[in-house]
Amino acid sequence: MLVPASFSPAEEAAWVERMLARLAAGDRRRQTTDEALTARAVRLSSHYLGGHARPASVRWVSTMGRRWASCTPTDGTIRVSDRLRDVPEHVVDYVVLHELAHLLVPGHGPAFWRLLASYPRLDRARGFLDGLAHAEGRGADGDDPLDGGALESGAAGGVAAAGDVGDLSDGPSSG
């Protein structure tokens, strides 16, 4: 931390204490709970999906090595990688909205992308995730980490054999 050279030791100590308090407050604001994530999902479903997507649970998980999130439509659960806790809010909103859409439409066909079309920061959020995947050293080998990884999910098109929906695909298909 830089402080003006003209500060006395007492002023410097007060300034450092003030800045550390601000940093701590920011950290507390960013630490969202599962309950906050669930409330966010309810708000997003209401605003963008007419309230039709009703998840049974939405929670942060630390066990996702490749995926940003996943959902199981049969029981309505949504899991979001805790690697996304510090990304911009519009990115988390997109990821949660993406999973909510999977509660209504499996796969990543035209009907799925129509559900997401009203989200105004769709392209920007997807671009952010592309950049994050690149920064993590993923995506260069043709196995797109934004699709849950066809090799990991065990099925093409992002739908896993166990009922989990593979997530964050390559985007709208042309067919």
Buried (B, 14 or more C-beta within 10 A) or exposed (E): EEEEEEEEEEEBEEBEEEEEEEEEEEEEEEEBEEEEBBEBBBEBBEEBBEEEBEBEBBBBBEEBEBBBBBBBBEEBBBBBBEBBEEBEEBBBBBBBBBBBBBBBBBBBBEEBBEBBEEBEBBEEBBEBBBEBBEEEEBBEEEBBBBBBBBEBBBBEBBBBEEEBBBBBBEBBEEE
